[in-house]
Amino acid sequence: MTCSAAMNTDNRTASNGAPATRSDFAACVDRCVHALIDGPQSAALDEQAQLRHWLGDEAITLADGSPIDYALFDDAILSVQERVAPTAGVQGLSQLLRASRQVAETIYARNRLP
């Protein structure tokens, strides 16, 4: 499932019609990181574009009313290794951490840094 399949940006809800949760957002970040490791580069770029869209739209909120903001993104990206099991031992962990860093750098470079 892609990030865009997990959340519908037109009506700002998760794909099941309910408002998105923190878990939905974290799962989207996880898929973005995973796409950098295993997926084609174009898929990873599409996933990152979707994240940038959500982070840039202040009208999008979670089910509990919390905004989808950089604090939420930071929490999700910093804990990605707790949710995504790396493959191939130390090398897999290294790939996971590198991909997480790349997603974070890309999101911040295009959205927050002047």
N, CA, C and O atoms as CSV, one atom per row, in Angstrom:
chain,resi,resn,atom,element,x,y,z
A,1,MET,N,N,0.849,-1.172,0.000
A,1,MET,CA,C,0.000,0.000,0.000
A,1,MET,C,C,0.892,1.231,0.000
A,1,MET,O,O,1.883,1.276,0.728
A,2,THR,N,N,0.554,2.225,-0.803
A,2,THR,CA,C,1.332,3.450,-0.868
A,2,THR,C,C,0.799,4.457,0.126
A,2,THR,O,O,-0.270,4.271,0.707
A,3,CYS,N,N,1.562,5.537,0.320
A,3,CYS,CA,C,1.099,6.590,1.220
A,3,CYS,C,C,-0.227,7.142,0.747
A,3,CYS,O,O,-1.128,7.368,1.555
A,4,SER,N,N,-0.360,7.362,-0.544
A,4,SER,CA,C,-1.602,7.944,-1.040
A,4,SER,C,C,-2.774,6.990,-0.877
A,4,SER,O,O,-3.918,7.435,-0.789
A,5,ALA,N,N,-2.514,5.693,-0.835
A,5,ALA,CA,C,-3.592,4.741,-0.596
A,5,ALA,C,C,-3.965,4.715,0.883
A,5,ALA,O,O,-5.109,4.416,1.225
A,6,ALA,N,N,-3.032,5.019,1.747
A,6,ALA,CA,C,-3.299,4.988,3.182
A,6,ALA,C,C,-4.150,6.174,3.629
A,6,ALA,O,O,-4.977,6.042,4.531
A,7,MET,N,N,-3.952,7.316,3.009
A,7,MET,CA,C,-4.712,8.503,3.369
A,7,MET,C,C,-5.202,9.169,2.094
A,7,MET,O,O,-4.467,9.242,1.109
A,8,ASN,N,N,-6.406,9.642,2.105
A,8,ASN,CA,C,-6.998,10.303,0.955
A,8,ASN,C,C,-6.894,11.800,1.179
A,8,ASN,O,O,-7.533,12.331,2.088
A,9,THR,N,N,-6.096,12.496,0.363
A,9,THR,CA,C,-5.890,13.925,0.576
A,9,THR,C,C,-7.088,14.754,0.154
A,9,THR,O,O,-7.219,15.893,0.601
A,10,ASP,N,N,-7.972,14.228,-0.693
A,10,ASP,CA,C,-9.132,15.002,-1.111
A,10,ASP,C,C,-10.079,15.235,0.053
A,10,ASP,O,O,-10.551,16.355,0.251
A,11,ASN,N,N,-10.363,14.197,0.826
A,11,ASN,CA,C,-11.269,14.384,1.960
A,11,ASN,C,C,-10.538,14.288,3.292
A,11,ASN,O,O,-11.167,14.262,4.350
A,12,ARG,N,N,-9.206,14.235,3.240
A,12,ARG,CA,C,-8.363,14.262,4.429
A,12,ARG,C,C,-8.710,13.164,5.430
A,12,ARG,O,O,-8.730,13.400,6.638
A,13,THR,N,N,-8.978,11.981,4.928
A,13,THR,CA,C,-9.274,10.844,5.789
A,13,THR,C,C,-8.425,9.659,5.383
A,13,THR,O,O,-7.839,9.646,4.300
A,14,ALA,N,N,-8.360,8.672,6.244
A,14,ALA,CA,C,-7.686,7.424,5.900
A,14,ALA,C,C,-8.526,6.703,4.846
A,14,ALA,O,O,-9.687,7.048,4.628
A,15,SER,N,N,-7.941,5.715,4.201
A,15,SER,CA,C,-8.614,5.048,3.090
A,15,SER,C,C,-9.912,4.353,3.494
A,15,SER,O,O,-10.768,4.110,2.643
A,16,ASN,N,N,-10.069,4.033,4.762
A,16,ASN,CA,C,-11.306,3.377,5.197
A,16,ASN,C,C,-12.418,4.377,5.490
A,16,ASN,O,O,-13.490,3.986,5.953
A,17,GLY,N,N,-12.183,5.655,5.231
A,17,GLY,CA,C,-13.198,6.676,5.439
A,17,GLY,C,C,-13.123,7.349,6.797
A,17,GLY,O,O,-13.756,8.384,7.009
A,18,ALA,N,N,-12.367,6.786,7.709
A,18,ALA,CA,C,-12.216,7.375,9.042
A,18,ALA,C,C,-11.053,8.370,9.013
A,18,ALA,O,O,-10.158,8.250,8.176
A,19,PRO,N,N,-11.061,9.345,9.917
A,19,PRO,CA,C,-9.912,10.258,9.988
A,19,PRO,C,C,-8.618,9.481,10.258
A,19,PRO,O,O,-8.621,8.459,10.945
A,20,ALA,N,N,-7.532,9.981,9.710
A,20,ALA,CA,C,-6.230,9.340,9.875
A,20,ALA,C,C,-5.766,9.396,11.321
A,20,ALA,O,O,-6.077,10.342,12.046
A,21,THR,N,N,-5.028,8.390,11.733
A,21,THR,CA,C,-4.474,8.326,13.087
A,21,THR,C,C,-2.966,8.503,13.040
A,21,THR,O,O,-2.366,8.545,11.966
A,22,ARG,N,N,-2.364,8.606,14.210
A,22,ARG,CA,C,-0.902,8.655,14.287
A,22,ARG,C,C,-0.291,7.398,13.671
A,22,ARG,O,O,0.751,7.458,13.018
A,23,SER,N,N,-0.945,6.276,13.884
A,23,SER,CA,C,-0.455,5.012,13.312
A,23,SER,C,C,-0.492,5.039,11.792
A,23,SER,O,O,0.418,4.528,11.139
A,24,ASP,N,N,-1.537,5.633,11.222
A,24,ASP,CA,C,-1.615,5.767,9.761
A,24,ASP,C,C,-0.441,6.584,9.239
A,24,ASP,O,O,0.199,6.211,8.256
A,25,PHE,N,N,-0.162,7.705,9.906
A,25,PHE,CA,C,0.929,8.575,9.469
A,25,PHE,C,C,2.272,7.871,9.615
A,25,PHE,O,O,3.098,7.922,8.704
A,26,ALA,N,N,2.500,7.215,10.753
A,26,ALA,CA,C,3.759,6.496,10.969
A,26,ALA,C,C,3.935,5.393,9.938
A,26,ALA,O,O,5.043,5.176,9.448
A,27,ALA,N,N,2.848,4.688,9.600
A,27,ALA,CA,C,2.932,3.629,8.594
A,27,ALA,C,C,3.287,4.207,7.234
A,27,ALA,O,O,4.003,3.572,6.459
A,28,CYS,N,N,2.802,5.385,6.940
A,28,CYS,CA,C,3.146,6.044,5.683
A,28,CYS,C,C,4.635,6.380,5.639
A,28,CYS,O,O,5.299,6.148,4.629
A,29,VAL,N,N,5.154,6.925,6.732
A,29,VAL,CA,C,6.590,7.213,6.804
A,29,VAL,C,C,7.391,5.926,6.633
A,29,VAL,O,O,8.398,5.903,5.926
A,30,ASP,N,N,6.937,4.852,7.287
A,30,ASP,CA,C,7.626,3.566,7.162
A,30,ASP,C,C,7.677,3.103,5.712
A,30,ASP,O,O,8.711,2.626,5.246
A,31,ARG,N,N,6.560,3.242,4.998
A,31,ARG,CA,C,6.526,2.824,3.597
A,31,ARG,C,C,7.446,3.687,2.740
A,31,ARG,O,O,8.054,3.194,1.790
A,32,CYS,N,N,7.551,4.957,3.068
A,32,CYS,CA,C,8.461,5.838,2.335
A,32,CYS,C,C,9.908,5.382,2.512
A,32,CYS,O,O,10.668,5.310,1.546
A,33,VAL,N,N,10.274,5.080,3.738
A,33,VAL,CA,C,11.628,4.598,4.025
A,33,VAL,C,C,11.865,3.253,3.328
A,33,VAL,O,O,12.904,3.041,2.704
A,34,HIS,N,N,10.901,2.366,3.443
A,34,HIS,CA,C,11.030,1.042,2.836
A,34,HIS,C,C,11.174,1.142,1.324
A,34,HIS,O,O,11.930,0.377,0.724
A,35,ALA,N,N,10.455,2.080,0.695
A,35,ALA,CA,C,10.545,2.250,-0.759
A,35,ALA,C,C,11.947,2.680,-1.182
A,35,ALA,O,O,12.398,2.323,-2.271
A,36,LEU,N,N,12.633,3.431,-0.348
A,36,LEU,CA,C,14.012,3.811,-0.669
A,36,LEU,C,C,14.949,2.616,-0.614
A,36,LEU,O,O,15.945,2.563,-1.336
A,37,ILE,N,N,14.628,1.663,0.241
A,37,ILE,CA,C,15.487,0.484,0.382
A,37,ILE,C,C,15.201,-0.542,-0.704
A,37,ILE,O,O,16.123,-1.023,-1.363
A,38,ASP,N,N,13.928,-0.881,-0.893
A,38,ASP,CA,C,13.565,-1.991,-1.771
A,38,ASP,C,C,12.833,-1.603,-3.047
A,38,ASP,O,O,12.843,-2.352,-4.023
A,39,GLY,N,N,12.208,-0.456,-3.044
A,39,GLY,CA,C,11.362,-0.101,-4.177
A,39,GLY,C,C,12.120,0.674,-5.234
A,39,GLY,O,O,13.267,1.065,-5.023
A,40,PRO,N,N,11.485,0.895,-6.366
A,40,PRO,CA,C,12.104,1.743,-7.382
A,40,PRO,C,C,12.200,3.183,-6.876
A,40,PRO,O,O,11.366,3.623,-6.085
A,41,GLN,N,N,13.201,3.902,-7.324
A,41,GLN,CA,C,13.417,5.278,-6.897
A,41,GLN,C,C,12.176,6.134,-7.149
A,41,GLN,O,O,11.860,7.012,-6.347
A,42,SER,N,N,11.478,5.890,-8.244
A,42,SER,CA,C,10.284,6.689,-8.546
A,42,SER,C,C,9.204,6.499,-7.483
A,42,SER,O,O,8.497,7.449,-7.148
A,43,ALA,N,N,9.069,5.300,-6.955
A,43,ALA,CA,C,8.081,5.051,-5.899
A,43,ALA,C,C,8.448,5.825,-4.639
A,43,ALA,O,O,7.579,6.405,-3.988
A,44,ALA,N,N,9.720,5.833,-4.299
A,44,ALA,CA,C,10.162,6.576,-3.120
A,44,ALA,C,C,9.902,8.069,-3.290
A,44,ALA,O,O,9.482,8.740,-2.346
A,45,LEU,N,N,10.149,8.587,-4.484
A,45,LEU,CA,C,9.916,10.006,-4.733
A,45,LEU,C,C,8.429,10.348,-4.644
A,45,LEU,O,O,8.062,11.401,-4.121
A,46,ASP,N,N,7.584,9.471,-5.149
A,46,ASP,CA,C,6.137,9.679,-5.048
A,46,ASP,C,C,5.692,9.697,-3.591
A,46,ASP,O,O,4.877,10.529,-3.193
A,47,GLU,N,N,6.232,8.772,-2.796
A,47,GLU,CA,C,5.874,8.700,-1.375
A,47,GLU,C,C,6.301,9.974,-0.645
A,47,GLU,O,O,5.551,10.511,0.170
A,48,GLN,N,N,7.512,10.454,-0.942
A,48,GLN,CA,C,7.999,11.663,-0.288
A,48,GLN,C,C,7.180,12.882,-0.696
A,48,GLN,O,O,6.934,13.768,0.122
A,49,ALA,N,N,6.761,12.931,-1.948
A,49,ALA,CA,C,5.919,14.044,-2.405
A,49,ALA,C,C,4.599,14.063,-1.637
A,49,ALA,O,O,4.095,15.127,-1.279
A,50,GLN,N,N,4.047,12.878,-1.390
A,50,GLN,CA,C,2.797,12.809,-0.634
A,50,GLN,C,C,2.993,13.299,0.795
A,50,GLN,O,O,2.152,14.029,1.318
A,51,LEU,N,N,4.082,12.911,1.426
A,51,LEU,CA,C,4.371,13.396,2.781
A,51,LEU,C,C,4.525,14.908,2.799
A,51,LEU,O,O,3.991,15.578,3.683
A,52,ARG,N,N,5.255,15.450,1.823
A,52,ARG,CA,C,5.430,16.907,1.765
A,52,ARG,C,C,4.085,17.611,1.620
A,52,ARG,O,O,3.863,18.670,2.207
A,53,HIS,N,N,3.200,17.023,0.841
A,53,HIS,CA,C,1.866,17.612,0.668
A,53,HIS,C,C,1.124,17.672,2.005
A,53,HIS,O,O,0.579,18.714,2.369
A,54,TRP,N,N,1.104,16.559,2.728
A,54,TRP,CA,C,0.398,16.536,4.010
A,54,TRP,C,C,1.010,17.509,4.998
A,54,TRP,O,O,0.293,18.206,5.716
A,55,LEU,N,N,2.337,17.559,5.037
A,55,LEU,CA,C,3.001,18.452,5.978
A,55,LEU,C,C,2.789,19.916,5.610
A,55,LEU,O,O,2.844,20.787,6.478
A,56,GLY,N,N,2.551,20.191,4.346
A,56,GLY,CA,C,2.367,21.559,3.896
A,56,GLY,C,C,0.931,22.045,3.948
A,56,GLY,O,O,0.678,23.222,3.693
A,57,ASP,N,N,-0.011,21.181,4.269
A,57,ASP,CA,C,-1.431,21.546,4.291
A,57,ASP,C,C,-1.914,21.584,5.737
A,57,ASP,O,O,-2.149,20.541,6.348
A,58,GLU,N,N,-2.060,22.779,6.276
A,58,GLU,CA,C,-2.454,22.933,7.675
A,58,GLU,C,C,-3.873,22.462,7.953
A,58,GLU,O,O,-4.251,22.292,9.112
A,59,ALA,N,N,-4.670,22.248,6.898
A,59,ALA,CA,C,-6.054,21.810,7.081
A,59,ALA,C,C,-6.146,20.326,7.419
A,59,ALA,O,O,-7.187,19.864,7.884
A,60,ILE,N,N,-5.085,19.585,7.194
A,60,ILE,CA,C,-5.105,18.149,7.453
A,60,ILE,C,C,-4.787,17.908,8.922
A,60,ILE,O,O,-3.762,18.364,9.429
A,61,THR,N,N,-5.669,17.193,9.595
A,61,THR,CA,C,-5.451,16.851,11.000
A,61,THR,C,C,-5.680,15.359,11.204
A,61,THR,O,O,-6.273,14.681,10.366
A,62,LEU,N,N,-5.203,14.876,12.319
A,62,LEU,CA,C,-5.413,13.484,12.693
A,62,LEU,C,C,-6.797,13.314,13.316
A,62,LEU,O,O,-7.495,14.291,13.587
A,63,ALA,N,N,-7.171,12.082,13.531
A,63,ALA,CA,C,-8.480,11.762,14.114
A,63,ALA,C,C,-8.687,12.449,15.461
A,63,ALA,O,O,-9.807,12.822,15.808
A,64,ASP,N,N,-7.601,12.613,16.216
A,64,ASP,CA,C,-7.719,13.245,17.528
A,64,ASP,C,C,-7.646,14.772,17.468
A,64,ASP,O,O,-7.627,15.437,18.503
A,65,GLY,N,N,-7.605,15.326,16.246
A,65,GLY,CA,C,-7.562,16.770,16.072
A,65,GLY,C,C,-6.163,17.349,16.026
A,65,GLY,O,O,-6.000,18.542,15.767
A,66,SER,N,N,-5.147,16.532,16.271
A,66,SER,CA,C,-3.772,17.000,16.228
A,66,SER,C,C,-3.376,17.317,14.788
A,66,SER,O,O,-3.818,16.639,13.861
A,67,PRO,N,N,-2.549,18.338,14.597
A,67,PRO,CA,C,-2.120,18.658,13.234
A,67,PRO,C,C,-1.108,17.638,12.715
A,67,PRO,O,O,-0.388,17.008,13.490
A,68,ILE,N,N,-1.067,17.493,11.417
A,68,ILE,CA,C,0.019,16.731,10.791
A,68,ILE,C,C,1.115,17.761,10.566
A,68,ILE,O,O,1.051,18.567,9.639
A,69,ASP,N,N,2.119,17.719,11.431
A,69,ASP,CA,C,3.164,18.728,11.416
A,69,ASP,C,C,4.547,18.078,11.545
A,69,ASP,O,O,4.678,16.854,11.547
A,70,TYR,N,N,5.558,18.918,11.651
A,70,TYR,CA,C,6.923,18.404,11.710
A,70,TYR,C,C,7.236,17.674,13.009
A,70,TYR,O,O,8.104,16.802,13.025
A,71,ALA,N,N,6.563,18.002,14.076
A,71,ALA,CA,C,6.762,17.253,15.323
A,71,ALA,C,C,6.285,15.814,15.132
A,71,ALA,O,O,6.940,14.871,15.576
A,72,LEU,N,N,5.153,15.656,14.478
A,72,LEU,CA,C,4.639,14.319,14.183
A,72,LEU,C,C,5.583,13.575,13.244
A,72,LEU,O,O,5.865,12.394,13.450
A,73,PHE,N,N,6.069,14.261,12.218
A,73,PHE,CA,C,7.022,13.650,11.289
A,73,PHE,C,C,8.291,13.233,12.029
A,73,PHE,O,O,8.786,12.123,11.838
A,74,ASP,N,N,8.815,14.119,12.869
A,74,ASP,CA,C,10.034,13.797,13.624
A,74,ASP,C,C,9.841,12.555,14.490
A,74,ASP,O,O,10.703,11.677,14.519
A,75,ASP,N,N,8.722,12.482,15.188
A,75,ASP,CA,C,8.439,11.306,16.016
A,75,ASP,C,C,8.425,10.035,15.167
A,75,ASP,O,O,8.974,9.007,15.562
A,76,ALA,N,N,7.793,10.118,13.999
A,76,ALA,CA,C,7.678,8.944,13.130
A,76,ALA,C,C,9.016,8.543,12.534
A,76,ALA,O,O,9.345,7.357,12.504
A,77,ILE,N,N,9.789,9.503,12.061
A,77,ILE,CA,C,11.053,9.166,11.396
A,77,ILE,C,C,12.095,8.705,12.410
A,77,ILE,O,O,12.913,7.840,12.097
A,78,LEU,N,N,12.081,9.258,13.604
A,78,LEU,CA,C,13.064,8.863,14.612
A,78,LEU,C,C,12.785,7.485,15.211
A,78,LEU,O,O,13.679,6.860,15.783
A,79,SER,N,N,11.557,7.017,15.078
A,79,SER,CA,C,11.213,5.707,15.631
A,79,SER,C,C,10.973,4.652,14.547
A,79,SER,O,O,10.442,3.580,14.840
A,80,VAL,N,N,11.353,4.938,13.314
A,80,VAL,CA,C,11.076,4.015,12.217
A,80,VAL,C,C,11.741,2.654,12.445
A,80,VAL,O,O,11.173,1.629,12.069
A,81,GLN,N,N,12.905,2.624,13.039
A,81,GLN,CA,C,13.584,1.336,13.238
A,81,GLN,C,C,12.884,0.468,14.274
A,81,GLN,O,O,13.143,-0.734,14.344
A,82,GLU,N,N,12.000,1.053,15.082
A,82,GLU,CA,C,11.207,0.263,16.018
A,82,GLU,C,C,10.054,-0.455,15.311
A,82,GLU,O,O,9.554,-1.471,15.795
A,83,ARG,N,N,9.637,0.087,14.159
A,83,ARG,CA,C,8.494,-0.462,13.443
A,83,ARG,C,C,8.870,-1.270,12.211
A,83,ARG,O,O,8.136,-2.179,11.822
A,84,VAL,N,N,9.992,-0.955,11.596
A,84,VAL,CA,C,10.417,-1.631,10.371
A,84,VAL,C,C,11.598,-2.526,10.710
A,84,VAL,O,O,12.651,-2.048,11.131
A,85,ALA,N,N,11.419,-3.813,10.524
A,85,ALA,CA,C,12.487,-4.760,10.835
A,85,ALA,C,C,13.503,-4.771,9.691
A,85,ALA,O,O,13.153,-5.090,8.555
A,86,PRO,N,N,14.751,-4.426,9.985
A,86,PRO,CA,C,15.770,-4.471,8.935
A,86,PRO,C,C,16.101,-5.907,8.570
A,86,PRO,O,O,16.019,-6.814,9.398
A,87,THR,N,N,16.472,-6.091,7.325
A,87,THR,CA,C,16.896,-7.408,6.860
A,87,THR,C,C,18.415,-7.444,6.807
A,87,THR,O,O,19.062,-6.397,6.785
A,88,ALA,N,N,18.977,-8.620,6.786
A,88,ALA,CA,C,20.416,-8.825,6.607
A,88,ALA,C,C,21.278,-8.213,7.705
A,88,ALA,O,O,22.355,-7.689,7.420
A,89,GLY,N,N,20.830,-8.268,8.937
A,89,GLY,CA,C,21.649,-7.871,10.079
A,89,GLY,C,C,22.113,-6.433,10.057
A,89,GLY,O,O,21.325,-5.519,9.819
A,90,VAL,N,N,23.399,-6.235,10.309
A,90,VAL,CA,C,23.975,-4.898,10.422
A,90,VAL,C,C,23.855,-4.135,9.102
A,90,VAL,O,O,23.581,-2.935,9.105
A,91,GLN,N,N,24.052,-4.803,8.004
A,91,GLN,CA,C,23.929,-4.142,6.709
A,91,GLN,C,C,22.497,-3.646,6.484
A,91,GLN,O,O,22.294,-2.542,5.980
A,92,GLY,N,N,21.522,-4.449,6.852
A,92,GLY,CA,C,20.126,-4.048,6.725
A,92,GLY,C,C,19.791,-2.868,7.620
A,92,GLY,O,O,19.069,-1.960,7.207
A,93,LEU,N,N,20.308,-2.872,8.841
A,93,LEU,CA,C,20.089,-1.758,9.752
A,93,LEU,C,C,20.727,-0.491,9.195
A,93,LEU,O,O,20.146,0.591,9.282
A,94,SER,N,N,21.905,-0.624,8.631
A,94,SER,CA,C,22.570,0.518,8.024
A,94,SER,C,C,21.748,1.093,6.872
A,94,SER,O,O,21.635,2.311,6.739
A,95,GLN,N,N,21.178,0.227,6.045
A,95,GLN,CA,C,20.320,0.682,4.942
A,95,GLN,C,C,19.085,1.394,5.480
A,95,GLN,O,O,18.682,2.430,4.952
A,96,LEU,N,N,18.489,0.843,6.525
A,96,LEU,CA,C,17.298,1.436,7.123
A,96,LEU,C,C,17.601,2.828,7.674
A,96,LEU,O,O,16.843,3.769,7.439
A,97,LEU,N,N,18.689,2.960,8.395
A,97,LEU,CA,C,19.060,4.257,8.964
A,97,LEU,C,C,19.407,5.267,7.866
A,97,LEU,O,O,19.041,6.438,7.962
A,98,ARG,N,N,20.111,4.818,6.826
A,98,ARG,CA,C,20.461,5.698,5.712
A,98,ARG,C,C,19.197,6.182,4.991
A,98,ARG,O,O,19.079,7.364,4.667
A,99,ALA,N,N,18.262,5.272,4.744
A,99,ALA,CA,C,17.021,5.640,4.069
A,99,ALA,C,C,16.196,6.595,4.932
A,99,ALA,O,O,15.601,7.539,4.412
A,100,SER,N,N,16.156,6.359,6.239
A,100,SER,CA,C,15.428,7.253,7.148
A,100,SER,C,C,16.020,8.654,7.104
A,100,SER,O,O,15.294,9.646,7.038
A,101,ARG,N,N,17.329,8.724,7.142
A,101,ARG,CA,C,18.006,10.020,7.088
A,101,ARG,C,C,17.715,10.725,5.765
A,101,ARG,O,O,17.489,11.935,5.735
A,102,GLN,N,N,17.724,9.963,4.673
A,102,GLN,CA,C,17.466,10.551,3.366
A,102,GLN,C,C,16.044,11.111,3.279
A,102,GLN,O,O,15.842,12.198,2.739
A,103,VAL,N,N,15.066,10.385,3.802
A,103,VAL,CA,C,13.689,10.879,3.807
A,103,VAL,C,C,13.609,12.172,4.621
A,103,VAL,O,O,13.024,13.157,4.171
A,104,ALA,N,N,14.195,12.166,5.812
A,104,ALA,CA,C,14.149,13.357,6.670
A,104,ALA,C,C,14.829,14.549,5.998
A,104,ALA,O,O,14.290,15.656,6.008
A,105,GLU,N,N,15.997,14.332,5.420
A,105,GLU,CA,C,16.713,15.423,4.763
A,105,GLU,C,C,15.917,15.978,3.592
A,105,GLU,O,O,15.868,17.192,3.391
A,106,THR,N,N,15.301,15.105,2.829
A,106,THR,CA,C,14.521,15.539,1.675
A,106,THR,C,C,13.304,16.344,2.112
A,106,THR,O,O,13.012,17.397,1.544
A,107,ILE,N,N,12.600,15.849,3.118
A,107,ILE,CA,C,11.404,16.550,3.606
A,107,ILE,C,C,11.784,17.931,4.140
A,107,ILE,O,O,11.139,18.924,3.805
A,108,TYR,N,N,12.811,17.998,4.955
A,108,TYR,CA,C,13.202,19.282,5.530
A,108,TYR,C,C,13.795,20.216,4.481
A,108,TYR,O,O,13.537,21.419,4.524
A,109,ALA,N,N,14.574,19.704,3.553
A,109,ALA,CA,C,15.201,20.552,2.534
A,109,ALA,C,C,14.166,21.225,1.646
A,109,ALA,O,O,14.343,22.371,1.233
A,110,ARG,N,N,13.101,20.521,1.359
A,110,ARG,CA,C,12.103,21.074,0.429
A,110,ARG,C,C,10.986,21.838,1.129
A,110,ARG,O,O,10.258,22.585,0.476
A,111,ASN,N,N,10.834,21.675,2.415
A,111,ASN,CA,C,9.704,22.306,3.085
A,111,ASN,C,C,10.071,23.359,4.117
A,111,ASN,O,O,9.329,24.328,4.282
A,112,ARG,N,N,11.169,23.207,4.805
A,112,ARG,CA,C,11.421,24.102,5.939
A,112,ARG,C,C,12.648,24.967,5.790
A,112,ARG,O,O,12.688,26.083,6.309
A,113,LEU,N,N,13.642,24.474,5.095
A,113,LEU,CA,C,14.878,25.233,5.026
A,113,LEU,C,C,14.797,26.298,3.931
A,113,LEU,O,O,14.275,26.029,2.849
A,114,PRO,N,N,15.309,27.505,4.199
A,114,PRO,CA,C,15.254,28.583,3.187
A,114,PRO,C,C,16.155,28.297,2.015
A,114,PRO,O,O,16.227,29.097,1.082
